[in-house]
Amino acid sequence: MDEREELSKDMLEQLLKFVPEKSDIDLLEEHKHELERMARADRFLFEMSRIDHYQQRLQALFFKKKFAERLGETKPKVEAILNASKEVVRSKKLTQILEVVLAFGNFMNKGQRGNAYGFKVSSLNKIADTKSSIDRNITMLHYLIMIMEKNYNDTLHVQNDLCSVPEAAKVNLSELEKEVHNIRSGLKALEAELLYQQSRTRERGDKFVAVIGDFITVAGFSFSELEDQLSEAKDKFTKSLKHFGEEEGRMQPDEFFGIFDTFLQSFSEARQDLENMQRRKDEEERRARMEAMLKEQRERERRAKKSGASDEVGGEFDDLVSALRSGEVFDKDLNKFKRNRKRSVNQLVEGGGRERAVTKVNY
């Protein structure tokens, strides 16, 4: 017996593929006197054929090696159905969302099929397909989230209440029950082989009975827990179907929880859409404010520049009028004054300023 676990699963699987058939054993038995001349493969088969219940022993070892792995793959699926069945019934956030969806439906069907007391779970995801007539990018689901943000903000985190739903949506109950049945059959076959080995005279060093006996004790306890958990999961799932008005047996867990999983994904995507829309809107408003501020700043600078040029031209005109009144313009520096005035006016014209109309004076 492989007490030290020296045979790997892969090796045992290969050995099971090459278990000699009865015809092979009979042929080898006929030529056992030529054992030394046999090929190594034939000698190996001959030696294996002489082990009592060789195939059953290999199968027992292989089952023992695979048991923990099979249990580890099966148990999370059972737990997913069990936990998801509890979550969809207990979640107040989900209940609140479904109530608002029902209110939407009654309002939209007012006068036709309004005042309904409920709706089929299978129609839940139609809310994501109902689009706005104004903006085709907005669906009824987007509007639902807007209402939730305004009035029931806590419900936006409904995913936190339904953590097991995505995994439960992947579980096919029929296949799960089949796998549990196969494990049960394997354990029974192991128990039968143990009884056979206990009833025969064992060779010295054969530890099959001791090793397999201990394993069956531990494995049987673990498997009983799995069976109890599966029974509870099926019971909770049936109750969750009734809670949502669905008939027992009409829906499997993958279909039932798949509806909620799809809704949660659509809900999350719609929230992200709204956040992106709001982000773009905020960015556009910020850009518009910046452009308005820049435009206003440029206008102030333009007015300031224009006002400065007008003041300078006006100052030259006032100087000329003052000189005329005082008679200064007629003294010996007349030519110098005219040159200075002409130079100042030319500088203003070249600088983009506008010259005021000046009354021509004849000297």
C-alpha positions in Angstrom: 0.0 0.0 0.0 1.2 3.5 -0.8 1.4 4.6 2.8 4.1 7.3 2.1 2.1 8.8 -0.8 4.9 8.0 -3.2 2.6 7.4 -6.2 1.3 10.6 -7.7 -2.2 11.1 -9.2 -0.9 11.2 -12.7 1.1 7.9 -12.2 -2.0 6.1 -10.8 -4.1 7.4 -13.7 -1.6 6.0 -16.2 -1.4 2.7 -14.3 -5.2 2.4 -14.5 -5.1 2.8 -18.2 -2.8 -0.1 -18.6 -4.4 -2.6 -16.3 -4.1 -6.0 -18.1 -7.3 -7.5 -19.5 -8.3 -11.1 -18.7 -7.1 -12.3 -22.1 -3.7 -10.6 -21.5 -3.4 -12.3 -18.1 -4.3 -15.7 -19.6 -1.7 -15.2 -22.3 1.0 -14.2 -19.8 0.2 -17.1 -17.6 0.8 -19.5 -20.5 4.2 -18.1 -21.1 5.3 -17.6 -17.5 8.0 -20.2 -18.0 9.6 -17.7 -20.4 9.5 -14.9 -17.9 13.2 -14.1 -18.3 12.9 -13.7 -22.0 9.9 -11.4 -21.8 10.2 -7.7 -22.5 10.2 -5.4 -19.5 6.7 -4.2 -20.1 5.4 -7.8 -20.3 7.2 -8.7 -17.2 5.7 -5.7 -15.4 2.2 -6.7 -16.5 2.8 -10.3 -15.4 3.9 -9.2 -11.9 0.9 -6.8 -11.6 -1.5 -9.5 -12.7 -0.5 -11.7 -9.8 -1.6 -9.0 -7.2 -5.1 -9.9 -5.9 -7.6 -7.2 -6.8 -4.9 -5.1 -8.5 -7.3 -2.9 -10.4 -9.5 -2.3 -7.3 -6.5 -1.4 -5.3 -5.4 1.2 -7.9 -8.9 2.6 -8.0 -8.9 2.9 -4.2 -5.6 4.7 -4.2 -6.7 7.0 -7.0 -9.9 7.9 -5.3 -8.0 8.6 -2.0 -5.6 10.9 -3.9 -8.4 12.8 -5.7 -10.9 13.0 -2.8 -9.7 16.3 -1.2 -9.5 17.9 -4.6 -13.0 16.8 -5.6 -14.4 17.9 -2.3 -12.5 21.3 -2.6 -14.1 21.8 -6.0 -17.6 20.8 -5.0 -18.1 22.4 -1.6 -17.7 26.1 -2.8 -20.4 25.5 -5.4 -22.8 24.2 -2.7 -21.9 27.1 -0.5 -22.5 29.6 -3.3 -26.1 28.4 -3.8 -26.7 28.3 -0.1 -25.3 31.8 0.6 -26.8 33.4 -2.5 -30.3 32.0 -1.6 -30.0 33.6 1.8 -28.7 36.9 0.4 -31.4 37.6 -2.2 -34.1 37.1 0.4 -32.4 39.1 3.2 -31.2 42.1 1.2 -33.2 45.2 2.0 -31.3 47.1 -0.7 -32.4 44.7 -3.4 -36.0 44.8 -2.0 -36.0 48.6 -2.2 -34.7 48.6 -5.8 -37.3 46.0 -6.9 -40.1 48.2 -5.3 -38.9 51.2 -7.3 -38.8 49.1 -10.5 -42.4 48.0 -9.8 -43.4 51.6 -9.3 -41.8 52.5 -12.6 -43.7 49.7 -14.3 -47.0 50.6 -12.8 -46.5 54.3 -13.9 -45.6 53.4 -17.4 -48.5 50.9 -17.7 -51.0 53.3 -16.1 -54.4 52.6 -17.5 -53.4 49.3 -19.0 -51.7 46.9 -16.7 -51.0 49.3 -13.9 -51.4 48.6 -10.1 -49.5 45.3 -10.4 -48.5 43.7 -7.1 -45.3 42.2 -8.5 -43.4 41.1 -11.6 -41.5 38.1 -12.8 -37.8 38.0 -12.0 -37.1 37.1 -15.6 -38.3 40.5 -16.7 -36.0 42.4 -14.4 -33.3 43.0 -17.0 -35.7 44.6 -19.5 -35.2 47.8 -17.5 -31.7 48.1 -19.1 -33.2 47.8 -22.6 -35.9 50.5 -22.2 -34.3 53.6 -23.7 -35.2 57.3 -23.4 -37.0 58.9 -26.4 -34.9 62.0 -25.9 -31.4 60.6 -25.4 -30.9 57.0 -26.7 -27.8 56.7 -24.5 -30.0 56.9 -21.4 -32.0 53.9 -20.3 -34.6 53.3 -17.6 -31.8 51.8 -15.5 -29.9 55.1 -15.7 -33.0 56.9 -14.5 -33.5 54.3 -11.7 -30.0 55.0 -10.4 -30.6 58.8 -10.5 -33.7 58.2 -8.3 -31.7 56.0 -6.0 -28.9 58.5 -5.7 -31.4 61.2 -4.7 -33.7 59.3 -2.4 -32.1 55.9 -1.5 -28.4 56.4 -1.7 -27.5 53.4 0.4 -29.1 51.0 -2.2 -26.4 51.9 -4.7 -24.1 49.5 -2.8 -26.5 46.5 -3.4 -23.6 44.4 -4.6 -22.2 44.3 -1.1 -25.4 42.4 -0.1 -25.2 39.9 -2.9 -21.5 38.8 -2.8 -22.3 35.1 -3.5 -24.7 35.7 -6.5 -22.0 35.8 -9.2 -20.6 32.4 -8.2 -24.0 30.9 -7.7 -24.9 32.0 -11.3 -22.2 29.6 -12.6 -23.4 26.5 -10.8 -25.4 23.9 -12.6 -27.3 22.0 -9.9 -27.8 18.9 -12.0 -24.1 18.6 -12.6 -23.4 19.4 -9.0 -25.7 16.6 -7.8 -24.1 14.2 -10.3 -20.7 14.9 -8.9 -21.9 14.4 -5.3 -23.4 11.1 -6.4 -20.1 10.0 -8.0 -18.2 10.8 -4.8 -20.8 8.8 -2.8 -20.4 5.9 -5.2 -16.7 6.0 -4.9 -16.8 5.9 -1.1 -19.2 2.9 -1.3 -16.8 1.1 -3.7 -14.0 1.8 -1.3 -15.9 0.4 1.6 -16.7 -2.7 -0.3 -13.0 -3.2 -1.2 -12.0 -2.7 2.4 -14.5 -5.4 3.5 -13.0 -7.8 0.8 -9.4 -7.1 1.9 -10.4 -7.6 5.6 -11.9 -11.0 4.7 -8.8 -12.4 3.1 -5.4 -13.4 4.5 -3.1 -10.5 3.9 0.6 -10.7 3.1 3.1 -9.3 5.5 3.6 -5.6 5.0 0.2 -5.1 3.3 -1.2 -2.0 4.9 -4.2 -1.5 2.6 -6.7 -2.2 5.4 -5.2 0.1 7.9 -4.6 3.0 5.5 -7.9 2.8 3.7 -9.8 2.2 6.9 -8.5 5.4 8.5 -9.2 7.3 5.3 -12.8 6.1 5.0 -13.4 7.3 8.6 -12.2 10.9 7.9 -13.6 11.0 4.3 -17.0 9.7 5.4 -17.3 12.5 8.0 -16.3 15.2 5.5 -18.7 13.8 2.8 -21.6 13.7 5.3 -21.1 17.4 5.9 -21.2 18.1 2.2 -24.4 16.1 1.8 -26.1 18.0 4.6 -24.9 21.3 3.2 -26.3 20.4 -0.3 -29.6 19.4 1.2 -29.8 22.8 3.0 -28.7 24.7 -0.1 -31.5 23.0 -2.1 -34.0 23.9 0.6 -33.0 27.5 0.8 -33.0 27.8 -3.0 -36.5 26.5 -3.2 -37.6 29.1 -0.5 -35.9 31.9 -2.4 -37.8 30.9 -5.6 -41.1 31.0 -3.6 -40.1 34.4 -2.1 -39.9 35.9 -5.6 -43.1 34.2 -6.8 -41.4 31.7 -9.0 -42.6 28.1 -9.2 -40.4 25.3 -7.8 -38.6 23.3 -10.4 -39.2 25.9 -13.2 -35.7 27.5 -12.6 -32.3 26.2 -11.9 -29.8 28.2 -9.8 -27.7 29.2 -12.7 -30.7 30.7 -14.5 -32.2 32.3 -11.3 -29.1 33.8 -9.9 -27.9 34.6 -13.5 -30.7 37.1 -13.8 -29.5 38.9 -10.6 -25.9 38.7 -11.7 -26.7 40.3 -15.1 -28.7 43.0 -13.3 -25.8 43.7 -10.9 -23.4 44.0 -13.8 -25.7 46.3 -15.8 -26.4 48.3 -12.6 -22.6 48.8 -12.1 -22.0 49.8 -15.8 -24.9 52.3 -15.7 -23.5 53.9 -12.6 -20.2 54.2 -14.3 -21.9 55.8 -17.4 -23.6 58.4 -15.2 -20.3 59.2 -13.4 -18.6 59.6 -16.8 -21.4 61.8 -18.1 -21.2 64.0 -15.0 -17.4 64.2 -15.3 -17.7 65.4 -18.9 -20.4 67.9 -18.0 -18.2 69.3 -15.1 -15.3 69.5 -17.5 -17.3 71.3 -20.1 -18.6 73.8 -17.6 -15.1 74.4 -16.2 -13.8 75.0 -19.7 -16.7 77.4 -20.5 -16.0 79.4 -17.3 -12.3 79.6 -18.2 -13.0 80.8 -21.7 -15.4 83.4 -20.3 -12.8 84.6 -17.8 -10.1 84.8 -20.6 -12.5 86.7 -22.9 -13.4 89.2 -20.1 -9.7 89.6 -19.3 -8.8 90.3 -23.0 -11.7 92.8 -23.2 -10.4 94.7 -20.1 -6.9 94.8 -21.5 -8.2 96.1 -24.8 -10.3 98.8 -23.1 -7.4 99.8 -20.9 -5.0 100.1 -23.9 -7.5 102.1 -25.9 -8.2 104.4 -22.9 -4.4 105.1 -22.4 -3.9 106.0 -26.1 -6.8 108.5 -26.0 -5.5 110.2 -22.9 -2.1 110.7 -24.4 -3.5 112.3 -27.6 -5.8 114.4 -25.6 -2.9 115.7 -23.5 -1.0 117.0 -26.6 -4.2 118.8 -27.9 -4.6 120.5 -24.5 -1.0 121.7 -24.6 -1.5 123.2 -28.0 -4.6 125.1 -27.0 -2.8 126.4 -23.9 0.1 127.6 -26.0 -2.3 129.4 -28.4 -4.1 131.2 -25.5 -0.8 132.3 -23.9 0.8 133.4 -27.1 3.7 131.1 -26.5 3.1 129.6 -29.9 4.2 133.0 -31.6 7.6 133.4 -29.9 10.9 132.6 -31.4 10.6 128.9 -30.5 7.6 128.4 -32.8 9.4 126.0 -35.1 10.7 123.9 -32.3 7.3 123.6 -30.8 5.8 122.5 -34.1 8.5 119.9 -34.6 7.9 118.5 -31.1 4.2 118.4 -31.6 4.5 116.7 -34.9 6.9 114.1 -33.5 4.6 113.3 -30.6 1.6 112.8 -32.9 3.5 110.6 -35.3 4.6 108.4 -32.4 1.0 108.0 -31.3 -0.1 107.1 -34.9 2.6 104.5 -35.2 1.7 103.0 -31.8 -1.9 102.3 -33.0 -3.5 105.2 -31.2 -6.1 107.4 -32.7 -5.4 111.1 -33.1 -8.2 113.5 -32.3 -9.2 116.0 -35.0 -7.2 119.2 -34.4 -8.4 122.6 -35.7 -5.7 123.9 -38.2 -4.3 127.2 -37.2 -2.7 129.5 -39.7 0.3 131.5 -38.6 
